[in-house]
Amino acid sequence: MKLFLQEVSLGLSKKNKKLNSKWFYDFYGSKIFEQITNLEEYYLTRTERKILQDNKIEIANKIGTNAVIIEPGAGDIKKIGIFLDNLDKPKKYIPLDISDNYITKIAKGFKKKFPNVAITPKGYDFSKNNKLPFKINSSENIIIFFPGSTIGNFEKNDAVKFLKMLKSKFKAKKIIIGADLVKDIPTLISAYDDKKGVTAKFNKNILRRINIELGGDINLNFYKHLAVYNKPKKRIEMRLKSKRNNNIRINGSKYFIKKNEEIHTENSHKYTIRSFKNLANEAGWKINKTWTDDKKLFSVHCLDLAL
């Protein structure tokens, strides 16, 4: 709660107002995101699932035997289920999520489905340099599973830092990671601004949380969801645009938001195979194998430690 308040206060005090996308994900926000993954416009999840399904034997072979699989930002943990049965004697699966409540509930059903795998869900914010909520044995076959193009939410420097951290802190031997690919702008925009307005609801959940958890008085109807493509930076930007002048009061502080002012809530960077390879190399990883769909909409990579 304290960290949430600190980050919101800092973000709304800036000239170019900004809120961190990780705060979308309380239990309610995680459920909305589940809905987004099933939308017709949101090609990312179904495309990645198909890539994992089509290549699950090869992925399992790359992961190897006695794996300890750690999934930061695990969400609904459905994707690991695609190939978990194909693994050779998996030792443990540790799904991590910023919402402890959500990941604990989701993992209950998962444990019934895979009774032979030790599954230990943990609430953990991987964007902070916090102590891990479990012990790492660096001699084990530690694999990071990071699907869903979450790597795209990071600025490039932060993405490099994150990939380095998986090596230094998590002691990962390999990473299986999803990255969304550069494509035509209409396809990208509609994926983040669906006709049903589910993504708009998801974007506004950050304001809803400020009201509920921090005692804010934001009128959600004063804000419009925007998804724009920043071509030079090759990324979708989600923003909340104020329809009128309004004051936001949070915990005794006041923030004036002008009409048409925008609060930047999320980036989703898109990669080419080459630009993702360069990113991995900069962080001390090398691409062992890349899998894509027929239309080259999405990519999944197996990264090895670079010697």
C-alpha positions as CSV (number, residue, x, y, z in Angstrom):
1,M,0.0,0.0,0.0
2,K,2.8,2.4,0.9
3,L,4.7,1.7,-2.3
4,F,1.5,2.1,-4.3
5,L,0.9,5.5,-2.7
6,Q,4.5,6.6,-3.3
7,E,4.5,5.7,-6.9
8,V,1.1,7.2,-7.6
9,S,2.1,10.5,-5.9
10,L,5.3,10.6,-7.9
11,G,3.7,9.8,-11.2
12,L,0.8,12.3,-10.8
13,S,3.3,15.1,-9.7
14,K,5.2,14.9,-13.0
15,K,4.8,17.3,-15.9
16,N,4.2,14.2,-18.1
17,K,2.0,12.2,-15.8
18,K,2.6,8.5,-15.6
19,L,1.4,5.5,-13.7
20,N,3.1,2.0,-13.7
21,S,1.1,-0.7,-15.5
22,K,1.9,-3.2,-12.8
23,W,-0.8,-1.5,-10.7
24,F,-3.5,-2.7,-13.2
25,Y,-3.2,-6.1,-11.5
26,D,-5.2,-6.6,-8.4
27,F,-7.6,-9.6,-8.3
28,Y,-10.2,-7.6,-10.3
29,G,-7.7,-6.3,-12.8
30,S,-6.3,-9.8,-13.3
31,K,-9.8,-11.1,-14.1
32,I,-10.3,-8.3,-16.6
33,F,-7.0,-9.2,-18.3
34,E,-8.2,-12.8,-18.6
35,Q,-11.2,-11.4,-20.6
36,I,-8.8,-9.4,-22.8
37,T,-6.9,-12.6,-23.7
38,N,-10.1,-14.1,-25.1
39,L,-11.0,-11.1,-27.3
40,E,-11.2,-11.5,-31.1
41,E,-8.8,-8.5,-31.6
42,Y,-6.2,-9.6,-29.0
43,Y,-4.2,-12.0,-31.3
44,L,-1.3,-12.2,-28.8
45,T,-2.5,-14.9,-26.4
46,R,-4.1,-17.3,-28.9
47,T,-1.1,-17.0,-31.3
48,E,1.4,-17.6,-28.5
49,R,-0.6,-20.6,-27.2
50,K,-0.6,-22.1,-30.7
51,I,3.2,-21.7,-31.0
52,L,3.6,-23.4,-27.6
53,Q,1.2,-26.2,-28.6
54,D,2.8,-26.8,-32.0
55,N,6.3,-26.9,-30.6
56,K,5.8,-28.4,-27.1
57,I,8.0,-31.4,-27.6
58,E,10.9,-29.4,-28.8
59,I,10.4,-26.8,-26.0
60,A,10.3,-29.6,-23.4
61,N,13.5,-31.0,-24.9
62,K,15.2,-27.6,-24.6
63,I,14.1,-27.3,-21.0
64,G,15.6,-30.6,-20.1
65,T,15.2,-32.9,-17.1
66,N,14.5,-32.1,-13.4
67,A,13.6,-28.5,-14.2
68,V,12.7,-25.9,-11.6
69,I,10.4,-23.6,-13.6
70,I,9.9,-20.1,-12.3
71,E,7.3,-17.9,-14.0
72,P,7.5,-14.2,-13.0
73,G,4.1,-12.4,-13.5
74,A,2.4,-15.7,-14.1
75,G,-1.2,-14.4,-14.3
76,D,-3.7,-17.2,-15.1
77,I,-0.8,-19.8,-15.5
78,K,-2.6,-21.5,-18.5
79,K,0.3,-21.4,-20.9
80,I,2.7,-23.6,-18.8
81,G,-0.1,-26.2,-18.8
82,I,0.4,-26.6,-22.5
83,F,3.8,-28.4,-22.2
84,L,4.1,-29.3,-18.5
85,D,3.0,-32.9,-19.2
86,N,5.8,-33.2,-21.8
87,L,8.6,-32.3,-19.4
88,D,11.0,-35.0,-18.2
89,K,10.6,-35.3,-14.4
90,P,9.9,-31.6,-13.7
91,K,11.0,-30.9,-10.1
92,K,9.1,-27.7,-9.2
93,Y,6.9,-25.0,-10.7
94,I,6.9,-21.6,-9.0
95,P,4.4,-19.1,-10.4
96,L,5.0,-15.5,-9.2
97,D,2.4,-12.7,-9.4
98,I,2.0,-9.2,-8.0
99,S,-1.4,-10.2,-6.7
100,D,-0.8,-12.9,-4.0
101,N,-4.6,-13.4,-3.6
102,Y,-5.0,-14.1,-7.3
103,I,-2.1,-16.4,-7.9
104,T,-3.0,-18.5,-4.8
105,K,-6.6,-19.0,-6.0
106,I,-5.6,-19.8,-9.6
107,A,-2.9,-22.3,-8.5
108,K,-5.4,-24.4,-6.4
109,G,-7.1,-25.8,-9.6
110,F,-3.7,-26.2,-11.3
111,K,-2.4,-28.4,-8.5
112,K,-5.3,-30.8,-9.0
113,K,-4.5,-31.0,-12.7
114,F,-0.8,-31.7,-12.2
115,P,-0.6,-33.6,-8.9
116,N,2.9,-35.0,-9.6
117,V,4.5,-31.5,-9.9
118,A,5.4,-29.5,-6.7
119,I,3.6,-26.2,-7.3
120,T,4.4,-23.3,-5.0
121,P,2.7,-20.0,-5.9
122,K,4.1,-16.8,-4.4
123,G,3.1,-13.2,-4.3
124,Y,6.1,-11.2,-5.7
125,D,6.7,-8.0,-7.6
126,F,9.6,-8.7,-9.9
127,S,9.9,-5.1,-10.9
128,K,11.4,-4.3,-7.4
129,N,14.7,-5.5,-6.1
130,N,13.1,-7.4,-3.3
131,K,14.4,-10.6,-1.7
132,L,13.0,-13.7,-3.4
133,P,10.3,-15.4,-1.4
134,F,12.0,-18.8,-1.9
135,K,15.5,-20.3,-1.8
136,I,17.5,-20.7,-5.0
137,N,19.8,-23.6,-5.5
138,S,22.1,-22.6,-8.3
139,S,23.1,-26.2,-9.0
140,E,19.5,-27.0,-10.2
141,N,18.2,-26.8,-13.7
142,I,16.5,-23.4,-13.3
143,I,14.3,-22.3,-16.2
144,I,12.5,-19.0,-16.4
145,F,9.2,-19.1,-18.3
146,F,8.2,-15.5,-19.3
147,P,5.4,-15.6,-21.9
148,G,2.9,-13.1,-23.0
149,S,5.2,-10.4,-24.4
150,T,5.5,-8.9,-20.8
151,I,9.1,-8.1,-21.8
152,G,7.5,-5.4,-24.1
153,N,6.3,-3.5,-21.1
154,F,9.9,-2.6,-20.2
155,E,11.9,0.4,-21.6
156,K,14.9,-1.1,-23.5
157,N,17.4,-0.4,-20.7
158,D,15.0,-1.9,-18.1
159,A,14.5,-4.9,-20.3
160,V,18.2,-5.5,-20.4
161,K,18.4,-5.1,-16.6
162,F,15.6,-7.5,-16.1
163,L,17.2,-10.2,-18.3
164,K,20.5,-9.7,-16.5
165,M,18.7,-10.1,-13.2
166,L,17.2,-13.4,-14.2
167,K,20.8,-14.6,-14.6
168,S,22.2,-13.0,-11.4
169,K,19.4,-13.3,-8.9
170,F,17.3,-16.2,-10.2
171,K,20.4,-18.2,-11.4
172,A,18.5,-19.1,-14.6
173,K,20.2,-21.5,-17.0
174,K,17.6,-20.9,-19.8
175,I,14.7,-18.6,-20.5
176,I,11.6,-19.4,-22.6
177,I,10.2,-16.0,-23.5
178,G,7.5,-14.5,-25.6
179,A,8.0,-11.3,-27.6
180,D,5.4,-9.6,-29.8
181,L,6.5,-8.7,-33.3
182,V,6.3,-5.5,-35.3
183,K,3.3,-5.5,-37.7
184,D,0.7,-3.3,-39.3
185,I,-0.6,-0.5,-37.1
186,P,-4.4,-1.2,-37.4
187,T,-3.9,-4.7,-36.1
188,L,-1.8,-3.4,-33.2
189,I,-4.2,-0.6,-32.3
190,S,-7.3,-2.8,-32.3
191,A,-5.6,-5.3,-30.0
192,Y,-5.3,-2.6,-27.4
193,D,-8.6,-0.8,-28.1
194,D,-11.2,-3.4,-28.5
195,K,-14.8,-2.8,-29.6
196,K,-16.3,-4.1,-26.4
197,G,-14.3,-1.7,-24.3
198,V,-12.7,-4.4,-22.1
199,T,-9.2,-2.9,-22.4
200,A,-10.6,0.5,-21.5
201,K,-12.0,-1.0,-18.3
202,F,-8.6,-2.6,-17.6
203,N,-6.8,0.7,-18.2
204,K,-9.2,2.5,-15.8
205,N,-8.7,-0.2,-13.1
206,I,-5.6,1.7,-12.0
207,L,-7.9,4.7,-11.2
208,R,-10.4,2.4,-9.5
209,R,-7.6,1.0,-7.3
210,I,-6.4,4.5,-6.3
211,N,-10.0,5.2,-5.2
212,I,-10.4,2.0,-3.2
213,E,-7.0,1.5,-1.8
214,L,-5.7,5.0,-1.4
215,G,-8.9,6.9,-0.7
216,G,-8.9,8.8,-4.0
217,D,-11.9,10.6,-5.4
218,I,-11.4,10.1,-9.1
219,N,-14.4,10.2,-11.3
220,L,-13.6,7.4,-13.9
221,N,-16.1,8.9,-16.4
222,F,-13.8,12.0,-16.7
223,Y,-11.2,9.8,-18.4
224,K,-11.0,8.2,-21.9
225,H,-8.9,5.2,-22.8
226,L,-6.4,5.8,-25.6
227,A,-4.1,3.3,-27.4
228,V,-1.6,5.0,-29.8
229,Y,1.3,3.6,-31.8
230,N,4.6,5.4,-31.3
231,K,6.3,4.5,-34.6
232,P,9.9,5.7,-33.8
233,K,9.9,3.7,-30.5
234,K,8.0,0.7,-32.1
235,R,5.5,0.5,-29.2
236,I,1.9,0.8,-28.3
237,E,1.2,3.4,-25.6
238,M,-1.9,3.2,-23.4
239,R,-3.0,6.4,-21.9
240,L,-5.9,7.9,-20.0
241,K,-7.0,11.2,-21.4
242,S,-8.9,13.7,-19.2
243,K,-12.1,15.0,-20.7
244,R,-12.2,18.0,-18.5
245,N,-10.3,20.0,-15.8
246,N,-10.4,18.1,-12.6
247,N,-8.7,17.8,-9.2
248,I,-7.7,14.4,-7.8
249,R,-7.5,14.1,-4.0
250,I,-5.5,11.2,-2.6
251,N,-4.5,10.8,1.0
252,G,-4.6,14.6,1.7
253,S,-2.7,15.6,-1.5
254,K,-4.3,17.3,-4.5
255,Y,-3.3,16.8,-8.2
256,F,-4.8,19.1,-10.9
257,I,-5.4,17.4,-14.2
258,K,-6.1,19.7,-17.2
259,K,-8.6,19.0,-19.9
260,N,-7.0,16.8,-22.6
261,E,-4.0,16.0,-20.4
262,E,-2.9,12.4,-20.6
263,I,-1.7,10.0,-18.0
264,H,0.6,7.4,-19.6
265,T,-0.1,4.0,-18.1
266,E,1.6,1.4,-20.2
267,N,4.1,0.7,-23.0
268,S,4.1,-2.4,-25.1
269,H,7.2,-2.6,-27.3
270,K,7.2,-4.6,-30.4
271,Y,10.3,-6.4,-31.7
272,T,11.7,-7.8,-34.9
273,I,13.6,-11.1,-34.5
274,R,16.9,-9.2,-35.1
275,S,16.1,-6.4,-32.5
276,F,15.1,-9.1,-29.9
277,K,18.3,-11.0,-30.6
278,N,20.3,-7.7,-30.0
279,L,18.4,-7.1,-26.7
280,A,19.2,-10.7,-25.5
281,N,22.8,-10.4,-26.5
282,E,23.2,-7.1,-24.6
283,A,21.9,-8.8,-21.5
284,G,24.3,-11.8,-21.8
285,W,22.0,-14.3,-23.4
286,K,22.0,-15.8,-26.8
287,I,19.0,-17.2,-28.8
288,N,19.2,-21.0,-29.0
289,K,15.9,-21.3,-30.9
290,T,13.1,-19.1,-32.2
291,W,9.5,-20.3,-32.9
292,T,6.9,-18.1,-34.7
293,D,3.5,-18.6,-36.2
294,D,2.8,-18.7,-39.9
295,K,1.8,-15.1,-40.1
296,K,4.8,-13.9,-38.1
297,L,2.6,-12.1,-35.6
298,F,4.4,-13.4,-32.5
299,S,7.6,-15.1,-31.4
300,V,8.8,-17.4,-28.6
301,H,12.5,-17.8,-28.0
302,C,14.7,-20.1,-26.0
303,L,17.6,-18.2,-24.6
304,D,20.8,-19.8,-23.3
305,L,23.5,-18.1,-21.3
306,A,26.1,-16.5,-23.6
307,L,29.6,-17.7,-22.8
